[in-house]
Amino acid sequence: MKALLVNGSPRAKGCTYTALTELAKTLEAEGIETEIIHVGNKDVRGCIACRKCHSTGSGKCVFDDIVNEVAPKLAEADAFVIGSPVYFASPAGGVVSFLDRLFFSTLNTDKTMKVGAAVVSCRRGGNTVTFDMLNKYFTMNGMPIVSSQYWNMVYGGRPEEVAGTMSDLMKEGKIRAWGISETDEAYLRRAHSVCPVTAIQNRYSMMARWYENLFPVVEELGITYVAFSPLANGFLSGQYNEKSSFEKGADFRSNMPQYTPEGFEKSRELLQMLRDMAAEKNATPGQISLAWMLCKKPFIVPIPGSRKPERLKENFEAANICLSQDEIAVIDEKLNTMELLVFGGH
């Protein structure tokens, strides 16, 4: 499987490129081949609707430039990603000309079910309009769109740029606080030096502890650590076993390593430890998992997801469970000996 990524920014190594390279890393980690092509700095004129690309039967645009170079790559690719900065309130003019001609000249190329995605970079406004314009190329060609509110829209290429914008918004009274998701120490410190960060949101659970190296930093800077997926996507609730099944394509847990037979086998000791402690504390395994982090550090705020009122109530009551520092140390010592499979694992 291959994904073709197009950088529509005039800047070769700007914010759009940074966002595309981060996306490429994620895709490649999943075994998907990627190629990034820079078209934003090319002299691309707009479509003149001469229809020579169709009347001659060549499928090539009469203007023989980067468009004709990319067309066969688009035909071969399984996924197509367009990246563009916002210029005023729309995509950069060069990438619009490129896309108009690329998609018109390849109308006879079946793009149905090729996956499409847009990545938009801006300083302030215009993101959603640009995002919508780029997605139109996909919807008009029967291409399913990969969407998100995280990696699809980016603001700035360096921590200082993003933090500077947040500082301006605070001065204008438009926001009172801001946070960063999935950050590391270097990025956090650079951003915080420009505009104090209120909170970070990173993955954290008994099965996902690789961000514990950030604890001294957030404690030093007075930042809240918002722990997402604190139950490892429900796994630590203890409600599932080897016979549990999830609908492929409809439930994302069907592709998570912790829910595989091997994942359950590797987590057997952990799940038993949670059941034993739950029985001792008159709690549930999920509550023990949440209490472990709540009692560990005062700056940790877990945000478990739930669709049922009873689960929501159960999660809230985890705050009533007290684990001593000695108990937490014993848990951590046991966790250090376990080799666990978990989604998002490093």
SULBEL-V760259 format. One record per residue. N is the residue number from 0. RES is the residue in one letter. BURIAL is b if it has 16 or more other ideal C-beta (glycine too) atoms within 10 Angstrom, else e. Layout:
n/res/burial
N/RES/BURIAL
N/RES/BURIAL
This chain:
n/res/burial
0/M/e
1/K/e
2/A/b
3/L/b
4/L/b
5/V/b
6/N/b
7/G/b
8/S/b
9/P/b
10/R/b
11/A/e
12/K/e
13/G/b
14/C/b
15/T/b
16/Y/b
17/T/b
18/A/b
19/L/b
20/T/b
21/E/e
22/L/b
23/A/b
24/K/e
25/T/e
26/L/b
27/E/e
28/A/e
29/E/e
30/G/e
31/I/e
32/E/e
33/T/b
34/E/e
35/I/b
36/I/b
37/H/b
38/V/b
39/G/b
40/N/e
41/K/b
42/D/e
43/V/b
44/R/e
45/G/e
46/C/b
47/I/e
48/A/e
49/C/e
50/R/e
51/K/e
52/C/b
53/H/e
54/S/e
55/T/e
56/G/e
57/S/e
58/G/b
59/K/b
60/C/b
61/V/b
62/F/b
63/D/e
64/D/e
65/I/b
66/V/b
67/N/b
68/E/e
69/V/b
70/A/b
71/P/e
72/K/e
73/L/b
74/A/e
75/E/e
76/A/b
77/D/e
78/A/b
79/F/b
80/V/b
81/I/b
82/G/b
83/S/b
84/P/b
85/V/b
86/Y/b
87/F/e
88/A/e
89/S/b
90/P/b
91/A/b
92/G/b
93/G/b
94/V/b
95/V/b
96/S/b
97/F/b
98/L/b
99/D/b
100/R/b
101/L/b
102/F/b
103/F/e
104/S/b
105/T/b
106/L/e
107/N/e
108/T/b
109/D/e
110/K/b
111/T/e
112/M/e
113/K/b
114/V/b
115/G/b
116/A/b
117/A/b
118/V/b
119/V/b
120/S/b
121/C/b
122/R/b
123/R/e
124/G/e
125/G/b
126/N/b
127/T/e
128/V/b
129/T/b
130/F/b
131/D/e
132/M/b
133/L/b
134/N/b
135/K/e
136/Y/b
137/F/b
138/T/e
139/M/e
140/N/b
141/G/e
142/M/b
143/P/e
144/I/e
145/V/e
146/S/e
147/S/e
148/Q/e
149/Y/e
150/W/e
151/N/b
152/M/b
153/V/b
154/Y/b
155/G/b
156/G/b
157/R/e
158/P/b
159/E/e
160/E/e
161/V/b
162/A/b
163/G/b
164/T/b
165/M/b
166/S/e
167/D/e
168/L/e
169/M/e
170/K/e
171/E/e
172/G/e
173/K/e
174/I/e
175/R/e
176/A/e
177/W/b
178/G/e
179/I/b
180/S/e
181/E/e
182/T/b
183/D/e
184/E/e
185/A/e
186/Y/b
187/L/b
188/R/e
189/R/e
190/A/b
191/H/b
192/S/e
193/V/b
194/C/b
195/P/b
196/V/b
197/T/b
198/A/b
199/I/b
200/Q/b
201/N/b
202/R/b
203/Y/b
204/S/b
205/M/b
206/M/b
207/A/b
208/R/b
209/W/e
210/Y/b
211/E/e
212/N/e
213/L/b
214/F/e
215/P/e
216/V/b
217/V/b
218/E/e
219/E/e
220/L/e
221/G/e
222/I/b
223/T/b
224/Y/b
225/V/b
226/A/b
227/F/b
228/S/b
229/P/b
230/L/b
231/A/b
232/N/b
233/G/b
234/F/b
235/L/b
236/S/b
237/G/b
238/Q/e
239/Y/b
240/N/e
241/E/e
242/K/e
243/S/e
244/S/e
245/F/e
246/E/e
247/K/e
248/G/e
249/A/e
250/D/e
251/F/e
252/R/b
253/S/e
254/N/e
255/M/b
256/P/e
257/Q/b
258/Y/b
259/T/e
260/P/e
261/E/e
262/G/b
263/F/b
264/E/e
265/K/b
266/S/b
267/R/e
268/E/e
269/L/b
270/L/b
271/Q/e
272/M/b
273/L/b
274/R/e
275/D/e
276/M/b
277/A/b
278/A/e
279/E/e
280/K/b
281/N/e
282/A/b
283/T/b
284/P/b
285/G/b
286/Q/b
287/I/b
288/S/b
289/L/b
290/A/b
291/W/b
292/M/b
293/L/b
294/C/b
295/K/b
296/K/e
297/P/e
298/F/b
299/I/b
300/V/e
301/P/b
302/I/e
303/P/b
304/G/e
305/S/b
306/R/e
307/K/e
308/P/e
309/E/e
310/R/b
311/L/e
312/K/e
313/E/b
314/N/b
315/F/e
316/E/e
317/A/b
318/A/e
319/N/e
320/I/b
321/C/e
322/L/b
323/S/e
324/Q/e
325/D/e
326/E/b
327/I/b
328/A/e
329/V/e
330/I/b
331/D/e
332/E/e
333/K/e
334/L/b
335/N/e
336/T/e
337/M/e
338/E/e
339/L/b
340/L/b
341/V/b
342/F/b
343/G/b
344/G/e
345/H/e
